[in-house]
Amino acid sequence: MKAEEKRRYSRQILFPPIGANGQEQLLQKKVAIVGMGALGTVLANHMVRAGIGHVRMIDRDFVEESNLQRQMLYDEEDAQSHLPKAVAAERKLTKINSGVRVEGIVADLHAGNAEEYLRDVDLILDGSDNFQVRYLINDVAVKNGIPWVYGGAVSARGMVSVIVPTVTPCFRCLFPHAPAGRGETCDTVGVIGPIVHIVASYQATEALKLLVQATDAISPHLMQIDLWANEHMQMNVAKGRNPQCPACAHKQFAYLDLSDQDAEEFTTLCGRDTVQISPLKAARVDFATLAARFAPLGDVEQNAFLLRFYVDGYTMVFFKDGRVLIQGTDDITLAKSLYAKYVGH
């Protein structure tokens, strides 16, 4: 360990369960964070400051003013510039710790790219906001033997669990089926900042244990917290593996199966009056070509990362990876019609 690293991490090294050997391990590790919203920003802040050697952050969205109440890495300038969250986070965190490789990836995680982004890391941290992405993370993790830490926060409530393939129940053992309907989200019932920090801090602590191989200290619990009601419950799930689990028992990774999926995936973003269209194969968008095509039809704004096209009372936001957000509707049929009209297939 270099002298400057010993100085930077001196207080963490003084903590006996980590020590100098543990810090050496952390400096060699690679962690992926899926989702750079409320949980993801806290997770990334902890991982970068703790000296994890390579922190990869994957997020599909851009910064909006409503994010600033709880998403700690962003500021008003990021929101005004419509910066992608992964880009804004990378810029902030690189200034915090130049000795860590901070990698922001502007992308929607889906079956076509999940393994590309996740299979080469030592640990996956869940900063996402929906069950479909978590089942996808779980499939990649179980298939490739990568531990991951689940976390969720909404309103004043949160949940945390550590998932280690072949050792603990996997996510599909704990949650065999996604909740019916949309369920509660931050966009429908709100969220307070403190629960986000508590949940992400539990996740980050379990992450440090996993990365320094403190296996005896890893929590066997599915933890549930209601901060407003001052309730804290732990359910020991160590023996909860399902012998018939499609993922960890039968190695059937349905969420990674592209064989029955269309060229584009249409997803309603809950509570945001927005439909996302994601190409399931790699694509690159030329903003200059799009701007020239759209300029006679409506107003166009762009920066280095996205292009916004205002037409027919809707806003179409284009990303370089081929994704499109259609803002102003949650009707997938209408979104498909607009997409076909202005983009084609």
N, C-alpha and C positions, 0 to 999 in steps of 0.2 A: 504494500500500500504506500502510495506517495505521501510525502510530508504534508502537502496541502490537503489531501484527503483525510489524513488523521486529524488535522485541525478542524476541517469542516464538519466532520461527523463525530467529534470528540464526545459530545454528550450522549449520542446513541451508542458509541463504543463502550462508554462507562456503564451502560445498562447490561448487567451480566448475561441475561439470556441471548443477547446479540454479541457483544464483545468484538474484539478485533477480527476473529475468524468469521463471525457472522457478517460483519461489514464487508469483508473480502468477498464473501459469497454474493451479497447483494449487488456489489459492483459488477459482477459477472452475469447477472440475470437479465432476462427479457420478459417484460410484462405487456399484455395487450389489455386495453380498456375499451369496452364496447359501449358507445354512447357517451357523449361529452355534455350532458345536461347537468342537472343538479348533483346527482351522485358522482358522475364521471369527473366533474371539475374538482370535487373534494378528493376523490381517489387519486387523480393525476397529481394534484398538489402534494399529497402525502408521498406518493411513489418517487417523484422527482426530488423532493427535499430529502428523502431517506437515502438517496444515492443508488436507486435501481439503475443498472447500467444502460438499459434501453427501454424506453417507455413508448409504446405505440398506441395512438388514440384514433379510434374510428368513429366518425359521426357523419350523418347525412345532411344535417340541418345548418342553418345560419342563425346568427345572434339577433334576437328581437328584444325590444325594451322590456317586455314582460318577463324575460329570463333573468334580469338583473337582480331581482329580489332574492334569489337563492343560488344562482349559478356563479360561483365566486371568482372565476378567472376573467370575467368579461366586464366591459365598461360601456359607457354611453357612446363613445366613439366607435366601438365595435358594432353596436346596434345600428348606428346611423350609416355605417359603411356596408351593412349587410354582410359582414365577414362570416365565412363558414366557421363553425365552432372549432373544428379541428385546427384550422389555421390560426385563429385568435389564441387558442390554448397553447399551440406550439410557440408562438411568438412570446407569450407571457412567461412560459415555463423555461424557455431557453435563457431568458434573462435571469431567472432565479437560480438555475444551476447549469452552467455551461459545460460541466464535466459529464453530464448525462446526455445520451442521444435521445432527443425528444422528436418523435415522428408523428405528425398529424396527417391522417388520411381522410379526405373528403369522399365518403362513399356510403352507400346503403349496404349493410351486411345482408347477404342473401345466399341461397344455395349455390349460386354460381361462383361466389368469391370467398365464402367463409373459410374454407380450408387454406386458401392462399394467404389470408391475413392472419390466421390464428394457429396453424399447425406448427409453426417454428418457435413458439414462445414457451416459457417455463410456467406461466400462470395466466389465466384469463380472469379479469374482473368485470362484473356485470354492472354497467351504468345505464342499462337500457330501460325502456318504459313499457314493454309489452311482452306477453308470454311467447309469441311466435319466435321472437329473436332469442329468447332464453332456451327454447327447445332446440333451436339451431345451434347455439353455443354448446348446449349439452351434447348434441350429436357429434360435433367436432371434438369436444373434450373427451368423450368416451371412446370414440374411434381412435384417437391419437394418444390417449393416456395422459391428458393434461389436466391438472387440478384447476378448479375455478371456484369463485366465491359469488354466490347469488345475493343480491340486495334489492329491496324495493321500498319505496317511500311514497306515501300519499296522505293528504290531510295532516294528521299528527301521528300517524301510525307507520311502522316499518317492520321489515322482516329481513333476516340474514341467515344464510346457511353455507357451510363449506362442503364442496363436492369433490371427492377424490376418487377417480375411477378405480374399480376393483376393491376399494376400501370402504367407501361410504355408499349409501343409497345415491343414485343419480337423480337428476331433476325430475325425470319421468316416473321414477319410483315415488317421489314425494308428491308430485302433481301429475297423475296419469292423464288428465284431460285439462285443456285450457278452460278457464271459467266461461260459462255461457254468456253471450252478449259481450258488451264492451267492458263492463266493470267500471270501477271508479278509477279516475285518472286525475293528475294534477290540473288538467284543463277542465274537469267537470266538477270536482269537489274541492279544489285548491290544495295547497301544501304550505306549511310553515318551514322556514329555513332551519331551525334547530334540529328537527327530526332528520333532515337530509344529512347534516353533519354527524349526527350520532350514528346513523346507519352506515354511512360511508367510513366512519372512523372504526367501527367494528369490522367492516370488511377489510380495511387497510391493515388492521392489527392481525387478523387471521392471515392476510397475505404475507406479512413479515414472518410469521411463524412458519408458513409453508416454505418460504424462500430460504430461510436459514435451517430448514429441516428440523424444527422443534416439534416433531410429530406428537409428542406426549401432551403438548399444550394446546393442540388444535381442538376447537370446540366441537363436540358431537351433537350439538343442539340445533334445532330450527328455532331461532330466537324471534320473538314477537314483542313489539314495544308499542304502547300507546302513551305518548309523551304527555298529552293534555290530561289524560285520566290517571297519570302516574302509575301505569301498569306495565309490568315487565314479566314475560312468561318465557320459559325455556322448555322445549319438548325434545327429549333425547330420541334421536332418530337413527342411532348407530346400527340398530338391528332392523331397520326398515327397508332393506333391499327386497325388491319384488322378484321372485324367481322366474316370473313370466314377463318381466319388463322387456318391451320390444328393443330398447336401446342397449342397456348394459347386460341383459341376459341373452338375448337373441341376436344382438349385433345388427339390428335392422334400423338403419338411419334414414327414416322417412323424410326428415326435414332437409337432408342433403340430396334427395332424389330429384334430379332435373328431368327425368324421362317423361313425366306427364304434365310438365309446366309449359305455359305459353312463352312466346318471345318476350313479352312484357308482363310485369306483375302490377296490378292496380290495387292500392291499399288506401283506405280511408284513415286519415290521421285524426284520431279521436279528439273531439272537442275543439278542433282547429278549423273546421269548415274548409278542409283541404283534402285533395286526393293526390297521392303520389304514384307516379308511373315509373317503374324501374325496369330497365332492360336487363335480362338475366345473362346476357353475354356482353363481353367488354365492348365499350363504344367510346369514341372520342368526338366531342362536339366542337365545331369551329364557330366561335361566337361572331366573328366578322361576317360569315356567310349568313348566319341566322339574323343578325341585325339588319343586313341589307334586305333580306327577304321580308322581315316584319315591319320595317320603318314606314312603308306606305300604308300599313294596315292599322297601326296603333302606336302608342308611345313605347319607347324602348330605353331601358337603363341597364348599364352593365359595369362590373368591375372585373378584376382579374380572375374571379372565381365563379361568378354566376351572371346570368342575364335575365332581366325581368321584362316581360312583354305584357302590356295592358291592352286588352281587347274584349269587346262584347260584355263589358262589366266584370270581367274576371282578370286575374293576374296569373300568368304562366311563368314559372321560375325554372330556368334551365341551368343544369350543372354540367361540368366538363365530362363527367362519366356517363352522360346520356340520360340521367334522371330528370324528371320534370315534376314540379309541384303545380297543381292547378288550384289556386286559392279563390274562395268565394262559393264553393259548393262541396258537399259531401256525397253527391250523387255520382256513383261510379259510371253509370250509363252516360250521363251528361259529360263527365270528364273524358270518357272514351271518344265521344263525338267531337269535343274540342281538340283532343289530341290528333284524331284522324284528320280533322279539317285543316289544322295549321302545321302539323308535323308529318303526318303520313305514317307509314309503317316501315 
